[in-house]
Amino acid sequence: MFDGVEARYNYRLRVKGGQARSLQQVFDVCRFVWNTALGRWSDLWRHEQSRLGFAGMSGELTDWRSRFDGLAPVTPQQQVLRDLDTSIRAFYDKSYPGRRPRFKPKDSHASASWNRNGFALDAGGLSVAVAGGGTRRGT
């Protein structure tokens, strides 16, 4: 009856000290991934006039994960790349152009997105998927 129905939920979390630090790490990593991918896209366009799409950025993310420590959990990072790809596509859309994607400053609105497979809520609290296929329960 409801084929193709998509649900979206927003949660307001009340967190304690350790949880706040963990979330801040996720927000910082998401900002790092956005800014690094945007810089890579800008450089490729400026110097080679070639576009870097989601698949290319995902390959770059795999490389960054081997070079930089602390790039976990992976689900919000992939969503950041999807959001950046959408923003870049809107920038090139002639029928309804968006503005050029901008770098995110440290004091900007912090956010992260997880898909259905990236987190779970149950009686024990919140748990998120981490790199390597495991989960980590909120503290």
C-alpha positions as CSV (number, residue, x, y, z in Angstrom):
1,M,0.0,0.0,0.0
2,F,2.8,2.4,0.9
3,D,5.4,1.4,-1.7
4,G,8.3,3.8,-1.8
5,V,7.4,5.6,1.4
6,E,10.5,7.1,3.1
7,A,10.7,8.1,6.8
8,R,13.0,10.6,8.2
9,Y,13.5,11.3,11.9
10,N,15.3,14.0,13.8
11,Y,16.5,13.4,17.3
12,R,17.4,15.8,19.9
13,L,19.9,14.1,22.2
14,R,20.7,15.1,25.7
15,V,24.2,14.0,26.2
16,K,26.8,13.9,29.0
17,G,30.5,14.9,29.0
18,G,31.9,11.7,27.3
19,Q,29.0,11.5,24.9
20,A,29.4,15.2,23.9
21,R,33.1,14.7,23.2
22,S,32.3,11.6,21.0
23,L,29.7,13.6,19.1
24,Q,32.0,16.5,18.7
25,Q,34.6,14.2,17.2
26,V,32.1,12.9,14.7
27,F,31.1,16.6,13.8
28,D,34.8,17.5,13.4
29,V,35.5,14.5,11.1
30,C,32.4,15.3,9.0
31,R,33.6,18.9,8.6
32,F,37.1,17.6,7.7
33,V,35.7,15.3,5.1
34,W,33.5,18.0,3.6
35,N,36.3,20.6,3.4
36,T,38.9,18.1,2.1
37,A,36.5,16.7,-0.6
38,L,35.5,20.3,-1.6
39,G,39.1,21.3,-1.8
40,R,39.9,18.3,-4.0
41,W,36.9,19.0,-6.2
42,S,37.9,22.7,-6.5
43,D,41.5,21.8,-7.4
44,L,40.5,19.2,-10.0
45,W,38.1,21.7,-11.6
46,R,40.6,24.6,-11.5
47,H,43.6,22.7,-12.9
48,E,42.2,19.9,-15.0
49,Q,38.6,21.0,-15.8
50,S,37.4,17.6,-14.6
51,R,34.6,16.8,-12.3
52,L,34.8,14.6,-9.2
53,G,31.5,12.8,-8.5
54,F,30.4,10.8,-5.5
55,A,32.1,7.6,-6.7
56,G,35.4,9.4,-7.1
57,M,35.0,11.1,-3.7
58,S,34.3,7.7,-2.1
59,G,37.6,6.4,-3.5
60,E,39.3,9.5,-2.1
61,L,37.7,8.8,1.3
62,T,39.1,5.3,1.3
63,D,42.6,6.8,0.7
64,W,42.1,9.4,3.4
65,R,41.1,6.7,5.9
66,S,44.4,5.0,5.4
67,R,46.3,8.3,5.8
68,F,44.5,10.0,8.6
69,D,43.7,8.6,12.1
70,G,40.3,9.0,13.7
71,L,38.1,8.8,10.6
72,A,35.3,6.7,12.2
73,P,32.4,6.1,12.0
74,V,32.1,5.8,8.3
75,T,28.4,6.2,7.7
76,P,28.2,10.0,8.4
77,Q,31.3,10.5,6.2
78,Q,29.6,8.8,3.3
79,Q,26.5,11.0,3.8
80,V,28.7,14.1,3.8
81,L,30.0,13.0,0.4
82,R,26.5,12.4,-0.8
83,D,25.4,15.9,0.4
84,L,28.4,17.5,-1.2
85,D,27.7,15.7,-4.5
86,T,24.1,17.0,-4.3
87,S,25.4,20.5,-3.7
88,I,27.8,20.4,-6.6
89,R,25.1,19.0,-8.9
90,A,22.9,21.9,-7.9
91,F,25.7,24.4,-8.6
92,Y,25.9,23.1,-12.2
93,D,22.1,22.8,-12.7
94,K,21.2,25.5,-15.2
95,S,17.4,25.3,-14.6
96,Y,17.7,26.0,-10.9
97,P,21.3,26.8,-10.0
98,G,22.5,26.7,-6.5
99,R,25.4,28.7,-5.2
100,R,28.9,27.3,-5.1
101,P,29.5,24.9,-2.2
102,R,31.5,26.6,0.6
103,F,34.0,25.4,3.1
104,K,32.6,24.8,6.6
105,P,34.3,26.8,9.4
106,K,34.9,25.3,12.8
107,D,32.2,27.4,14.4
108,S,29.5,26.5,11.9
109,H,26.3,24.5,12.7
110,A,27.5,21.0,13.6
111,S,25.6,18.1,12.1
112,A,26.0,14.4,11.1
113,S,23.6,12.0,9.4
114,W,23.3,8.3,9.8
115,N,21.3,6.0,7.6
116,R,19.1,3.2,9.0
117,N,22.0,0.8,9.0
118,G,24.3,3.3,10.8
119,F,22.6,3.5,14.2
120,A,20.1,1.8,16.4
121,L,17.9,3.0,19.3
122,D,16.7,0.5,21.9
123,A,16.1,0.3,25.6
124,G,19.9,0.3,26.2
125,G,20.3,3.6,24.5
126,L,22.0,4.6,21.2
127,S,24.5,2.5,19.4
128,V,26.3,3.5,16.2
129,A,28.1,1.5,13.6
130,V,31.9,2.0,13.6
131,A,34.6,1.1,11.1
132,G,35.2,-2.6,10.8
133,G,31.6,-3.7,11.0
134,G,31.1,-3.5,14.8
135,T,28.9,-1.2,16.9
136,R,29.7,1.1,19.8
137,R,27.1,1.8,22.4
138,G,26.7,5.4,23.7
139,T,28.3,6.0,27.1
